[in-house]
Amino acid sequence: MALGGALISGLSSAAGAVFSKQIHYSSTQSTIMLWTTSIVSNTFMALIFGKSYPTFNFQIEWLYLVLFSVASIIASWSLVRGLKIIDAGTAGILGLLEIVFGVLFGVIFFQERPTLIAIIGVVIIIAATGMPYFKTLGKAKVAK
Amino acid sequence: MGNFFDGYTASALRSVLVVLFLGVIALIYRKFEPLNLKTNSPYILGMVFASLFTWGPLYFAILEAGVGVALTVTYASIVIGMLFFGRLLTNEKFSKDKILSTVFGILA
């Protein structure tokens, strides 16, 4: 049941991204539309499940939320811009680099030490994300 | 942020902030365009429908199965979903390279 939830979430996320590729707007307006739909649906779900909004009282969590929002702008605009240029399938594979950067930032900011299996996973992800471009790179070298 | 915000409220508030920040940027750089709802409404409805099931099920999965397992399945399904919906909605081809890198990506 829980894994079904994760599966539905991933598929929905992918569907939303592909819809933003198809919409006839610039990358900026498509990103705004993507987040506007997110306001509508999340507010709706919060109301259905009776969730309350915390009051603003200068807590540090609000600053984290603002920083998270700035990171979300950069991430989502880049994704939407990328989707307008390359295939959704390729963008999905490139999206796995998020895990690589997660490990990297863990090392830089939290002094985490990745396990050998995590490093192997990172190397495979980097190789996998490069695969769709190896042929193009080979052709470009031959043409030169 | 811990449990200060609930899953849905955090997503809703974050979305409001993103729209506000991006809205200001779009205004400054004159990036707003006509909405053309006749052409774009199917995609907008699709985005609303998709976002209804993005955060909630993930939140539930994280609580029930833990962050690691839930996110592993989510990342794998995003990759598969991008391939599937890319094919379904934009008629993208399943090339051998793409399928191979998807398999390797999911394995990793």
gemmi code that builds the backbone of each chain (N, CA, C; Angstrom):
import gemmi

chains = {
    "A": [
        ("MET", (0.840, -1.218, 0.000), (0.000, 0.000, 0.000), (0.874, 1.266, 0.000)),
        ("ALA", (1.880, 1.255, 0.905), (2.771, 2.423, 1.000), (3.579, 2.572, -0.281)),
        ("LEU", (4.063, 1.446, -0.810), (4.860, 1.511, -2.031), (3.988, 1.905, -3.223)),
        ("GLY", (2.716, 1.507, -3.178), (1.761, 1.936, -4.193), (1.614, 3.453, -4.174)),
        ("GLY", (1.607, 4.013, -2.976), (1.533, 5.471, -2.820), (2.735, 6.154, -3.452)),
        ("ALA", (3.925, 5.586, -3.194), (5.153, 6.157, -3.767), (5.130, 6.069, -5.289)),
        ("LEU", (4.604, 4.934, -5.783), (4.512, 4.725, -7.231), (3.566, 5.754, -7.865)),
        ("ILE", (2.398, 5.950, -7.235), (1.414, 6.915, -7.740), (2.005, 8.328, -7.725)),
        ("SER", (2.708, 8.644, -6.645), (3.319, 9.976, -6.529), (4.321, 10.228, -7.656)),
        ("GLY", (5.177, 9.243, -7.908), (6.186, 9.394, -8.972), (5.550, 9.535, -10.335)),
        ("LEU", (4.546, 8.687, -10.607), (3.882, 8.741, -11.912), (3.149, 10.077, -12.095)),
        ("SER", (2.511, 10.564, -11.018), (1.799, 11.847, -11.089), (2.775, 12.989, -11.334)),
        ("SER", (3.908, 12.919, -10.659), (4.932, 13.944, -10.827), (5.418, 13.971, -12.281)),
        ("ALA", (5.630, 12.783, -12.837), (6.078, 12.680, -14.237), (5.007, 13.211, -15.190)),
        ("ALA", (3.738, 12.853, -14.907), (2.642, 13.318, -15.769), (2.567, 14.847, -15.757)),
        ("GLY", (2.665, 15.438, -14.567), (2.628, 16.905, -14.438), (3.739, 17.563, -15.245)),
        ("ALA", (4.926, 16.967, -15.190), (6.073, 17.529, -15.921), (5.838, 17.448, -17.434)),
        ("VAL", (5.295, 16.316, -17.894), (5.064, 16.169, -19.341), (3.951, 17.118, -19.803)),
        ("PHE", (2.936, 17.335, -18.940), (1.888, 18.313, -19.292), (2.494, 19.712, -19.425)),
        ("SER", (3.446, 20.028, -18.555), (4.077, 21.360, -18.632), (4.930, 21.484, -19.899)),
        ("LYS", (5.393, 20.363, -20.420), (6.144, 20.391, -21.692), (5.201, 20.720, -22.847)),
        ("GLN", (3.974, 20.181, -22.737), (3.021, 20.302, -23.833), (2.306, 21.658, -23.900)),
        ("ILE", (2.222, 22.325, -22.749), (1.471, 23.581, -22.695), (2.160, 24.644, -23.562)),
        ("HIS", (1.350, 25.481, -24.218), (1.915, 26.438, -25.175), (2.295, 27.764, -24.524)),
        ("TYR", (3.156, 27.718, -23.541), (3.649, 28.912, -22.867), (5.171, 28.883, -22.863)),
        ("SER", (5.750, 30.043, -22.509), (7.201, 30.083, -22.306), (7.533, 29.277, -21.046)),
        ("SER", (8.819, 29.015, -20.844), (9.228, 28.222, -19.674), (8.782, 28.886, -18.375)),
        ("THR", (8.924, 30.230, -18.300), (8.576, 30.933, -17.061), (7.080, 30.800, -16.776)),
        ("GLN", (6.263, 31.067, -17.800), (4.813, 30.987, -17.572), (4.365, 29.544, -17.318)),
        ("SER", (5.008, 28.583, -17.993), (4.671, 27.172, -17.740), (4.979, 26.803, -16.299)),
        ("THR", (6.125, 27.298, -15.784), (6.500, 27.000, -14.397), (5.505, 27.641, -13.434)),
        ("ILE", (5.107, 28.896, -13.732), (4.114, 29.565, -12.878), (2.814, 28.765, -12.882)),
        ("MET", (2.414, 28.284, -14.054), (1.170, 27.512, -14.162), (1.278, 26.203, -13.364)),
        ("LEU", (2.452, 25.562, -13.464), (2.679, 24.304, -12.740), (2.494, 24.501, -11.233)),
        ("TRP", (3.046, 25.597, -10.717), (2.950, 25.868, -9.275), (1.576, 26.396, -8.895)),
        ("THR", (0.900, 27.102, -9.816), (-0.467, 27.567, -9.519), (-1.394, 26.367, -9.364)),
        ("THR", (-1.228, 25.362, -10.237), (-2.051, 24.150, -10.108), (-1.733, 23.435, -8.792)),
        ("SER", (-0.468, 23.548, -8.375), (-0.067, 22.937, -7.107), (-0.735, 23.640, -5.915)),
        ("ILE", (-0.910, 24.981, -6.011), (-1.621, 25.710, -4.940), (-3.051, 25.183, -4.844)),
        ("VAL", (-3.708, 25.103, -6.018), (-5.119, 24.684, -6.065), (-5.276, 23.294, -5.446)),
        ("SER", (-4.482, 22.335, -5.944), (-4.691, 20.953, -5.509), (-4.272, 20.728, -4.059)),
        ("ASN", (-3.150, 21.334, -3.629), (-2.707, 21.115, -2.250), (-3.609, 21.803, -1.227)),
        ("THR", (-4.138, 22.990, -1.591), (-5.082, 23.661, -0.689), (-6.351, 22.819, -0.570)),
        ("PHE", (-6.801, 22.297, -1.695), (-7.990, 21.443, -1.747), (-7.793, 20.208, -0.849)),
        ("MET", (-6.636, 19.544, -1.005), (-6.364, 18.332, -0.223), (-6.216, 18.667, 1.268)),
        ("ALA", (-5.571, 19.820, 1.573), (-5.409, 20.228, 2.977), (-6.777, 20.474, 3.618)),
        ("LEU", (-7.702, 21.059, 2.832), (-9.059, 21.301, 3.342), (-9.794, 19.984, 3.572)),
        ("ILE", (-9.663, 19.065, 2.585), (-10.344, 17.765, 2.698), (-9.890, 17.020, 3.953)),
        ("PHE", (-8.557, 17.020, 4.180), (-8.021, 16.288, 5.330), (-8.007, 17.122, 6.620)),
        ("GLY", (-8.619, 18.317, 6.550), (-8.757, 19.151, 7.752), (-7.437, 19.625, 8.332)),
        ("LYS", (-6.445, 19.896, 7.467), (-5.138, 20.356, 7.954), (-5.184, 21.862, 8.215)),
        ("SER", (-4.512, 22.282, 9.284), (-4.521, 23.717, 9.610), (-3.188, 24.347, 9.207)),
        ("TYR", (-3.221, 25.662, 8.979), (-2.015, 26.393, 8.609), (-1.403, 27.027, 9.859)),
        ("PRO", (-0.093, 26.807, 10.098), (0.512, 27.399, 11.298), (0.560, 28.915, 11.192)),
        ("THR", (0.435, 29.588, 12.325), (0.490, 31.054, 12.301), (1.937, 31.524, 12.189)),
        ("PHE", (2.121, 32.653, 11.507), (3.470, 33.191, 11.311), (3.914, 33.917, 12.564)),
        ("ASN", (5.020, 33.467, 13.134), (5.513, 34.098, 14.365), (7.046, 34.168, 14.346)),
        ("PHE", (7.598, 34.425, 13.160), (9.047, 34.542, 12.958), (9.821, 33.275, 13.348)),
        ("GLN", (9.183, 32.110, 13.254), (9.913, 30.880, 13.540), (10.893, 30.616, 12.404)),
        ("ILE", (11.979, 29.904, 12.712), (13.029, 29.608, 11.731), (12.489, 28.745, 10.576)),
        ("GLU", (11.437, 27.957, 10.844), (10.870, 27.072, 9.820), (10.360, 27.862, 8.615)),
        ("TRP", (9.899, 29.093, 8.869), (9.397, 29.923, 7.769), (10.547, 30.336, 6.851)),
        ("LEU", (11.724, 30.595, 7.444), (12.899, 30.926, 6.634), (13.292, 29.721, 5.777)),
        ("TYR", (13.249, 28.506, 6.396), (13.555, 27.293, 5.633), (12.579, 27.132, 4.474)),
        ("LEU", (11.314, 27.471, 4.741), (10.299, 27.351, 3.678), (10.617, 28.304, 2.523)),
        ("VAL", (11.060, 29.527, 2.858), (11.419, 30.504, 1.813), (12.616, 29.987, 1.004)),
        ("LEU", (13.633, 29.459, 1.710), (14.815, 28.934, 1.021), (14.439, 27.738, 0.139)),
        ("PHE", (13.565, 26.889, 0.672), (13.068, 25.727, -0.080), (12.341, 26.212, -1.336)),
        ("SER", (11.596, 27.307, -1.213), (10.858, 27.852, -2.359), (11.821, 28.369, -3.429)),
        ("VAL", (12.896, 29.029, -2.983), (13.880, 29.548, -3.951), (14.531, 28.377, -4.707)),
        ("ALA", (14.889, 27.320, -3.951), (15.474, 26.131, -4.585), (14.466, 25.502, -5.547)),
        ("SER", (13.194, 25.513, -5.149), (12.142, 24.930, -6.001), (11.985, 25.710, -7.301)),
        ("ILE", (12.149, 27.049, -7.224), (12.032, 27.872, -8.436), (13.132, 27.467, -9.427)),
        ("ILE", (14.364, 27.399, -8.919), (15.497, 27.062, -9.788), (15.306, 25.664, -10.382)),
        ("ALA", (14.942, 24.698, -9.514), (14.795, 23.313, -9.964), (13.663, 23.167, -10.988)),
        ("SER", (12.491, 23.740, -10.666), (11.336, 23.515, -11.546), (11.476, 24.289, -12.858)),
        ("TRP", (12.016, 25.520, -12.791), (12.195, 26.282, -14.037), (13.188, 25.553, -14.945)),
        ("SER", (14.263, 25.042, -14.351), (15.269, 24.316, -15.146), (14.659, 23.070, -15.781)),
        ("LEU", (13.834, 22.356, -14.996), (13.191, 21.145, -15.536), (12.271, 21.499, -16.704)),
        ("VAL", (11.428, 22.527, -16.495), (10.469, 22.903, -17.546), (11.210, 23.387, -18.788)),
        ("ARG", (12.250, 24.193, -18.595), (13.056, 24.692, -19.726), (13.698, 23.514, -20.464)),
        ("GLY", (14.243, 22.583, -19.680), (14.885, 21.404, -20.282), (13.890, 20.561, -21.060)),
        ("LEU", (12.682, 20.411, -20.487), (11.657, 19.589, -21.150), (11.218, 20.184, -22.491)),
        ("LYS", (11.318, 21.523, -22.615), (10.919, 22.159, -23.880), (11.981, 21.872, -24.948)),
        ("ILE", (13.184, 21.467, -24.512), (14.284, 21.259, -25.458), (14.524, 19.773, -25.757)),
        ("ILE", (14.525, 18.941, -24.698), (14.829, 17.513, -24.908), (13.612, 16.641, -24.588)),
        ("ASP", (13.734, 15.335, -24.912), (12.655, 14.367, -24.658), (12.377, 14.232, -23.164)),
        ("ALA", (11.095, 13.974, -22.838), (10.727, 13.774, -21.426), (11.449, 12.552, -20.856)),
        ("GLY", (11.574, 11.498, -21.678), (12.243, 10.275, -21.220), (13.683, 10.543, -20.814)),
        ("THR", (14.378, 11.309, -21.635), (15.778, 11.644, -21.336), (15.853, 12.543, -20.103)),
        ("ALA", (14.911, 13.493, -20.004), (14.893, 14.393, -18.842), (14.672, 13.598, -17.557)),
        ("GLY", (13.819, 12.575, -17.630), (13.567, 11.725, -16.468), (14.835, 11.031, -16.004)),
        ("ILE", (15.607, 10.545, -16.970), (16.862, 9.852, -16.620), (17.850, 10.865, -16.017)),
        ("LEU", (17.938, 12.048, -16.631), (18.831, 13.094, -16.098), (18.408, 13.511, -14.683)),
        ("GLY", (17.096, 13.404, -14.416), (16.574, 13.758, -13.093), (17.153, 12.903, -11.984)),
        ("LEU", (17.653, 11.712, -12.357), (18.267, 10.849, -11.344), (19.532, 11.468, -10.757)),
        ("LEU", (20.066, 12.480, -11.451), (21.258, 13.169, -10.928), (20.955, 13.851, -9.589)),
        ("GLU", (19.649, 14.033, -9.315), (19.248, 14.597, -8.019), (19.816, 13.749, -6.871)),
        ("ILE", (19.816, 12.427, -7.091), (20.343, 11.518, -6.061), (21.851, 11.737, -5.906)),
        ("VAL", (22.530, 11.893, -7.057), (23.988, 12.115, -7.038), (24.308, 13.391, -6.249)),
        ("PHE", (23.554, 14.463, -6.541), (23.793, 15.728, -5.832), (23.390, 15.622, -4.357)),
        ("GLY", (22.382, 14.792, -4.078), (21.991, 14.551, -2.684), (23.161, 13.968, -1.902)),
        ("VAL", (23.826, 12.982, -2.506), (24.994, 12.349, -1.859), (26.121, 13.377, -1.719)),
        ("LEU", (26.361, 14.133, -2.812), (27.439, 15.136, -2.821), (27.213, 16.223, -1.752)),
        ("PHE", (25.983, 16.742, -1.677), (25.679, 17.782, -0.694), (25.739, 17.225, 0.740)),
        ("GLY", (25.389, 15.931, 0.870), (25.501, 15.269, 2.173), (26.951, 15.278, 2.640)),
        ("VAL", (27.875, 15.032, 1.693), (29.316, 15.032, 2.005), (29.772, 16.459, 2.339)),
        ("ILE", (29.357, 17.427, 1.517), (29.832, 18.813, 1.685), (29.246, 19.476, 2.936)),
        ("PHE", (27.918, 19.394, 3.085), (27.260, 20.155, 4.162), (27.135, 19.408, 5.493)),
        ("PHE", (27.023, 18.084, 5.427), (26.794, 17.332, 6.676), (27.936, 16.367, 7.008)),
        ("GLN", (29.036, 16.487, 6.255), (30.217, 15.624, 6.475), (29.840, 14.130, 6.502)),
        ("GLU", (28.870, 13.759, 5.664), (28.486, 12.347, 5.603), (29.544, 11.580, 4.815)),
        ("ARG", (29.687, 10.288, 5.145), (30.619, 9.447, 4.383), (29.799, 8.419, 3.621)),
        ("PRO", (29.710, 8.552, 2.299), (28.903, 7.593, 1.539), (29.498, 6.184, 1.602)),
        ("THR", (28.627, 5.183, 1.649), (29.105, 3.797, 1.672), (29.574, 3.417, 0.276)),
        ("LEU", (30.284, 2.308, 0.185), (30.796, 1.844, -1.110), (29.638, 1.599, -2.080)),
        ("ILE", (28.567, 1.025, -1.570), (27.414, 0.713, -2.436), (26.773, 2.007, -2.956)),
        ("ALA", (26.785, 3.059, -2.116), (26.229, 4.350, -2.559), (27.107, 4.944, -3.672)),
        ("ILE", (28.435, 4.804, -3.512), (29.356, 5.327, -4.528), (29.169, 4.565, -5.849)),
        ("ILE", (29.007, 3.234, -5.749), (28.781, 2.428, -6.967), (27.487, 2.896, -7.645)),
        ("GLY", (26.441, 3.117, -6.830), (25.157, 3.604, -7.360), (25.318, 4.934, -8.078)),
        ("VAL", (26.089, 5.848, -7.464), (26.326, 7.170, -8.048), (27.030, 7.039, -9.410)),
        ("VAL", (28.047, 6.167, -9.460), (28.799, 5.977, -10.709), (27.869, 5.421, -11.811)),
        ("ILE", (27.029, 4.445, -11.430), (26.099, 3.854, -12.420), (25.109, 4.916, -12.905)),
        ("ILE", (24.613, 5.758, -11.998), (23.655, 6.810, -12.395), (24.318, 7.771, -13.382)),
        ("ILE", (25.556, 8.178, -13.079), (26.248, 9.113, -13.976), (26.425, 8.470, -15.359)),
        ("ALA", (26.808, 7.176, -15.366), (26.969, 6.471, -16.646), (25.626, 6.379, -17.375)),
        ("ALA", (24.548, 6.068, -16.611), (23.212, 5.921, -17.216), (22.723, 7.238, -17.819)),
        ("THR", (22.971, 8.347, -17.130), (22.494, 9.636, -17.643), (23.263, 10.050, -18.899)),
        ("GLY", (24.497, 9.566, -19.023), (25.288, 9.915, -20.205), (24.962, 9.060, -21.423)),
        ("MET", (24.371, 7.871, -21.186), (24.130, 6.906, -22.274), (23.403, 7.467, -23.498)),
        ("PRO", (22.301, 8.218, -23.306), (21.596, 8.715, -24.501), (22.459, 9.651, -25.352)),
        ("TYR", (23.559, 10.160, -24.770), (24.383, 11.137, -25.491), (25.676, 10.547, -26.049)),
        ("PHE", (26.020, 9.310, -25.639), (27.273, 8.712, -26.102), (27.316, 8.627, -27.632)),
        ("LYS", (26.178, 8.200, -28.222), (26.124, 8.023, -29.683), (26.305, 9.373, -30.379)),
        ("THR", (25.621, 10.404, -29.850), (25.711, 11.750, -30.433), (27.152, 12.249, -30.368)),
        ("LEU", (27.781, 11.989, -29.216), (29.164, 12.422, -29.014), (30.088, 11.699, -30.002)),
        ("GLY", (29.848, 10.393, -30.170), (30.650, 9.589, -31.112), (30.514, 10.114, -32.523)),
        ("LYS", (29.263, 10.424, -32.910), (28.999, 10.932, -34.279), (29.698, 12.278, -34.483)),
        ("ALA", (29.652, 13.123, -33.458), (30.276, 14.449, -33.557), (31.783, 14.321, -33.732)),
        ("LYS", (32.381, 13.335, -33.052), (33.825, 13.125, -33.165), (34.182, 12.624, -34.557)),
        ("VAL", (33.348, 11.709, -35.097), (33.579, 11.181, -36.443), (33.472, 12.311, -37.470)),
        ("ALA", (32.480, 13.176, -37.304), (32.261, 14.299, -38.237), (33.458, 15.254, -38.254)),
        ("LYS", (34.107, 15.419, -37.086), (35.274, 16.301, -37.000), (36.432, 15.710, -37.790)),
    ],
    "B": [
        ("MET", (12.661, 21.595, 8.240), (11.349, 22.127, 8.630), (10.633, 21.196, 9.604)),
        ("GLY", (11.118, 19.949, 9.651), (10.526, 18.976, 10.575), (9.032, 18.812, 10.345)),
        ("ASN", (8.289, 18.718, 11.450), (6.832, 18.543, 11.351), (6.080, 19.848, 11.589)),
        ("PHE", (6.801, 20.983, 11.472), (6.164, 22.280, 11.731), (4.972, 22.491, 10.801)),
        ("PHE", (5.175, 22.157, 9.524), (4.080, 22.240, 8.550), (3.610, 20.821, 8.266)),
        ("ASP", (2.344, 20.677, 7.946), (1.867, 19.388, 7.461), (2.287, 19.253, 5.990)),
        ("GLY", (2.260, 18.035, 5.460), (2.678, 17.817, 4.079), (1.954, 18.694, 3.069)),
        ("TYR", (0.630, 18.671, 3.128), (-0.154, 19.440, 2.147), (-0.019, 20.949, 2.374)),
        ("THR", (-0.017, 21.371, 3.646), (0.079, 22.811, 3.904), (1.457, 23.331, 3.498)),
        ("ALA", (2.502, 22.546, 3.754), (3.851, 22.958, 3.332), (3.904, 23.120, 1.825)),
        ("SER", (3.314, 22.160, 1.116), (3.328, 22.227, -0.356), (2.529, 23.418, -0.859)),
        ("ALA", (1.360, 23.652, -0.226), (0.518, 24.777, -0.662), (1.232, 26.104, -0.415)),
        ("LEU", (1.822, 26.262, 0.788), (2.503, 27.520, 1.122), (3.744, 27.728, 0.246)),
        ("ARG", (4.476, 26.642, 0.014), (5.664, 26.737, -0.848), (5.239, 27.149, -2.262)),
        ("SER", (4.133, 26.569, -2.734), (3.645, 26.902, -4.076), (3.275, 28.377, -4.172)),
        ("VAL", (2.635, 28.895, -3.090), (2.261, 30.319, -3.074), (3.522, 31.181, -3.180)),
        ("LEU", (4.546, 30.842, -2.391), (5.794, 31.624, -2.409), (6.457, 31.564, -3.780)),
        ("VAL", (6.488, 30.364, -4.380), (7.119, 30.209, -5.703), (6.389, 31.060, -6.738)),
        ("VAL", (5.044, 31.013, -6.715), (4.263, 31.793, -7.686), (4.505, 33.294, -7.480)),
        ("LEU", (4.572, 33.708, -6.205), (4.822, 35.131, -5.918), (6.191, 35.565, -6.449)),
        ("PHE", (7.246, 34.794, -6.107), (8.615, 35.142, -6.537), (8.714, 35.131, -8.066)),
        ("LEU", (8.201, 34.033, -8.659), (8.299, 33.914, -10.120), (7.436, 34.952, -10.825)),
        ("GLY", (6.301, 35.278, -10.193), (5.410, 36.297, -10.756), (6.115, 37.643, -10.859)),
        ("VAL", (6.849, 37.989, -9.803), (7.597, 39.261, -9.805), (8.661, 39.232, -10.915)),
        ("ILE", (9.376, 38.108, -11.015), (10.419, 37.977, -12.060), (9.775, 38.106, -13.447)),
        ("ALA", (8.629, 37.424, -13.614), (7.940, 37.465, -14.912), (7.468, 38.879, -15.251)),
        ("LEU", (7.019, 39.602, -14.211), (6.572, 40.994, -14.433), (7.747, 41.876, -14.856)),
        ("ILE", (8.863, 41.731, -14.145), (10.047, 42.559, -14.443), (10.540, 42.301, -15.865)),
        ("TYR", (10.618, 41.009, -16.222), (11.160, 40.657, -17.543), (10.076, 40.512, -18.620)),
        ("ARG", (8.875, 40.943, -18.293), (7.727, 40.904, -19.221), (7.558, 39.522, -19.865)),
        ("LYS", (7.458, 38.494, -19.009), (7.353, 37.116, -19.500), (5.912, 36.598, -19.504)),
        ("PHE", (4.966, 37.430, -19.066), (3.579, 36.966, -19.070), (3.020, 36.977, -20.487)),
        ("GLU", (2.266, 35.933, -20.800), (1.665, 35.799, -22.135), (0.159, 35.572, -21.968)),
        ("PRO", (-0.617, 35.707, -23.061), (-2.049, 35.391, -22.941), (-2.239, 33.919, -22.547)),
        ("LEU", (-3.291, 33.652, -21.754), (-3.469, 32.280, -21.237), (-3.920, 31.276, -22.312)),
        ("ASN", (-4.619, 31.777, -23.342), (-5.143, 30.902, -24.411), (-5.773, 29.622, -23.845)),
        ("LEU", (-6.776, 29.822, -23.001), (-7.354, 28.681, -22.275), (-7.962, 27.629, -23.202)),
        ("LYS", (-8.427, 28.081, -24.366), (-9.048, 27.137, -25.299), (-8.044, 26.053, -25.696)),
        ("THR", (-6.831, 26.473, -25.985), (-5.794, 25.522, -26.402), (-5.177, 24.802, -25.208)),
        ("ASN", (-4.983, 25.557, -24.121), (-4.167, 25.009, -23.031), (-4.948, 24.357, -21.892)),
        ("SER", (-6.287, 24.505, -21.870), (-7.034, 23.983, -20.710), (-6.864, 22.473, -20.486)),
        ("PRO", (-6.767, 21.629, -21.520), (-6.554, 20.200, -21.216), (-5.259, 19.955, -20.439)),
        ("TYR", (-4.210, 20.708, -20.800), (-2.925, 20.526, -20.111), (-2.995, 21.070, -18.686)),
        ("ILE", (-3.703, 22.218, -18.524), (-3.827, 22.803, -17.181), (-4.612, 21.840, -16.275)),
        ("LEU", (-5.712, 21.287, -16.804), (-6.494, 20.325, -16.014), (-5.654, 19.088, -15.688)),
        ("GLY", (-4.868, 18.658, -16.655), (-3.971, 17.512, -16.443), (-2.984, 17.793, -15.325)),
        ("MET", (-2.441, 19.031, -15.310), (-1.483, 19.402, -14.268), (-2.152, 19.429, -12.896)),
        ("VAL", (-3.390, 19.963, -12.831), (-4.123, 19.997, -11.555), (-4.365, 18.570, -11.064)),
        ("PHE", (-4.842, 17.730, -11.961), (-5.152, 16.336, -11.612), (-3.888, 15.611, -11.126)),
        ("ALA", (-2.791, 15.800, -11.871), (-1.536, 15.124, -11.500), (-1.036, 15.602, -10.137)),
        ("SER", (-1.153, 16.916, -9.887), (-0.601, 17.422, -8.620), (-1.447, 17.008, -7.410)),
        ("LEU", (-2.706, 16.591, -7.648), (-3.538, 16.085, -6.548), (-2.927, 14.831, -5.929)),
        ("PHE", (-2.222, 14.053, -6.770), (-1.708, 12.757, -6.308), (-0.193, 12.732, -6.159)),
        ("THR", (0.423, 13.909, -6.163), (1.882, 13.932, -6.075), (2.350, 13.890, -4.616)),
        ("TRP", (1.894, 14.840, -3.805), (2.436, 14.931, -2.461), (1.793, 13.943, -1.482)),
        ("GLY", (0.470, 13.861, -1.470), (-0.252, 13.042, -0.494), (0.234, 11.598, -0.433)),
        ("PRO", (0.209, 10.878, -1.568), (0.657, 9.483, -1.534), (2.129, 9.332, -1.122)),
        ("LEU", (2.963, 10.322, -1.502), (4.381, 10.264, -1.116), (4.522, 10.422, 0.398)),
        ("TYR", (3.760, 11.359, 0.940), (3.754, 11.612, 2.390), (3.347, 10.332, 3.133)),
        ("PHE", (2.294, 9.699, 2.631), (1.795, 8.453, 3.223), (2.867, 7.355, 3.128)),
        ("ALA", (3.498, 7.253, 1.942), (4.523, 6.223, 1.723), (5.721, 6.430, 2.646)),
        ("ILE", (6.135, 7.692, 2.822), (7.279, 7.982, 3.694), (6.951, 7.587, 5.145)),
        ("LEU", (5.726, 7.901, 5.577), (5.324, 7.563, 6.948), (5.250, 6.051, 7.156)),
        ("GLU", (4.768, 5.345, 6.128), (4.541, 3.905, 6.283), (5.785, 3.062, 6.001)),
        ("ALA", (6.527, 3.459, 4.934), (7.641, 2.599, 4.497), (9.014, 3.196, 4.788)),
        ("GLY", (9.069, 4.444, 5.223), (10.362, 5.093, 5.476), (10.829, 5.890, 4.269)),
        ("VAL", (11.707, 6.866, 4.541), (12.151, 7.787, 3.493), (12.887, 7.053, 2.361)),
        ("GLY", (13.829, 6.184, 2.741), (14.681, 5.521, 1.742), (13.881, 4.728, 0.725)),
        ("VAL", (13.046, 3.816, 1.226), (12.276, 2.938, 0.326), (11.282, 3.772, -0.492)),
        ("ALA", (10.585, 4.697, 0.195), (9.568, 5.502, -0.500), (10.193, 6.322, -1.629)),
        ("LEU", (11.334, 6.960, -1.341), (11.954, 7.801, -2.380), (12.566, 6.970, -3.493)),
        ("THR", (13.071, 5.778, -3.163), (13.620, 4.898, -4.211), (12.531, 4.553, -5.214)),
        ("VAL", (11.369, 4.148, -4.684), (10.249, 3.787, -5.578), (9.781, 5.025, -6.350)),
        ("THR", (9.741, 6.179, -5.670), (9.278, 7.405, -6.335), (10.208, 7.791, -7.493)),
        ("TYR", (11.521, 7.781, -7.240), (12.471, 8.138, -8.300), (12.344, 7.183, -9.497)),
        ("ALA", (12.233, 5.877, -9.175), (12.101, 4.887, -10.254), (10.829, 5.145, -11.052)),
        ("SER", (9.731, 5.449, -10.337), (8.469, 5.654, -11.064), (8.456, 6.984, -11.823)),
        ("ILE", (9.236, 7.964, -11.364), (9.340, 9.211, -12.145), (10.014, 8.922, -13.482)),
        ("VAL", (11.098, 8.146, -13.438), (11.822, 7.821, -14.676), (10.917, 7.035, -15.632)),
        ("ILE", (10.243, 6.013, -15.087), (9.337, 5.207, -15.923), (8.182, 6.080, -16.435)),
        ("GLY", (7.651, 6.921, -15.531), (6.531, 7.801, -15.898), (6.894, 8.793, -16.993)),
        ("MET", (8.102, 9.342, -16.921), (8.537, 10.304, -17.950), (8.619, 9.604, -19.308)),
        ("LEU", (9.131, 8.367, -19.294), (9.199, 7.603, -20.552), (7.793, 7.311, -21.073)),
        ("PHE", (6.938, 6.824, -20.156), (5.584, 6.425, -20.531), (4.742, 7.613, -21.006)),
        ("PHE", (4.695, 8.684, -20.204), (3.869, 9.840, -20.580), (4.487, 10.604, -21.754)),
        ("GLY", (5.815, 10.558, -21.855), (6.473, 11.159, -23.019), (6.028, 10.472, -24.300)),
        ("ARG", (5.909, 9.152, -24.217), (5.455, 8.359, -25.366), (3.966, 8.629, -25.634)),
        ("LEU", (3.181, 8.619, -24.545), (1.724, 8.737, -24.658), (1.296, 10.136, -25.123)),
        ("LEU", (1.888, 11.169, -24.555), (1.406, 12.535, -24.810), (2.195, 13.272, -25.886)),
        ("THR", (3.458, 12.910, -26.066), (4.250, 13.658, -27.055), (4.821, 12.746, -28.148)),
        ("ASN", (4.411, 11.481, -28.119), (4.808, 10.523, -29.147), (6.334, 10.352, -29.265)),
        ("GLU", (7.004, 10.404, -28.116), (8.462, 10.209, -28.125), (8.793, 8.741, -28.397)),
        ("LYS", (9.964, 8.522, -28.996), (10.349, 7.133, -29.314), (11.078, 6.495, -28.136)),
        ("PHE", (10.862, 5.174, -27.987), (11.642, 4.407, -27.008), (12.912, 3.950, -27.715)),
        ("SER", (13.990, 4.695, -27.614), (15.224, 4.242, -28.260), (15.921, 3.222, -27.353)),
        ("LYS", (16.835, 2.441, -27.993), (17.552, 1.403, -27.237), (18.371, 2.063, -26.104)),
        ("ASP", (19.016, 3.189, -26.430), (19.848, 3.900, -25.447), (19.021, 4.328, -24.243)),
        ("LYS", (17.816, 4.866, -24.539), (16.963, 5.372, -23.465), (16.522, 4.240, -22.539)),
        ("ILE", (16.123, 3.113, -23.154), (15.652, 1.980, -22.345), (16.796, 1.436, -21.485)),
        ("LEU", (17.991, 1.319, -22.113), (19.157, 0.809, -21.401), (19.529, 1.721, -20.232)),
        ("SER", (19.533, 3.036, -20.493), (19.918, 3.953, -19.409), (18.843, 3.995, -18.322)),
        ("THR", (17.578, 3.795, -18.705), (16.511, 3.723, -17.693), (16.727, 2.515, -16.787)),
        ("VAL", (17.029, 1.369, -17.400), (17.250, 0.139, -16.616), (18.434, 0.345, -15.659)),
        ("PHE", (19.528, 0.893, -16.197), (20.708, 1.140, -15.355), (20.388, 2.144, -14.244)),
        ("GLY", (19.663, 3.192, -14.595), (19.298, 4.226, -13.616), (18.485, 3.644, -12.482)),
        ("ILE", (17.488, 2.799, -12.822), (16.632, 2.201, -11.791), (17.452, 1.236, -10.922)),
        ("LEU", (18.324, 0.447, -11.599), (19.187, -0.472, -10.849), (20.050, 0.295, -9.853)),
        ("ALA", (20.622, 1.396, -10.322), (21.523, 2.203, -9.464), (20.758, 2.749, -8.286)),
    ],
}
model = gemmi.Model(1)
for chain_id, residues in chains.items():
    chain = gemmi.Chain(chain_id)
    for i, (resn, *xyz) in enumerate(residues, 1):
        res = gemmi.Residue()
        res.name, res.seqid = resn, gemmi.SeqId(i, " ")
        for name, pos in zip(("N", "CA", "C"), xyz):
            atom = gemmi.Atom()
            atom.name, atom.element = name, gemmi.Element(name[0])
            atom.pos, atom.b_iso = gemmi.Position(*pos), 0.0
            res.add_atom(atom)
        chain.add_residue(res)
    model.add_chain(chain)
structure = gemmi.Structure()
structure.add_model(model)
structure.setup_entities()
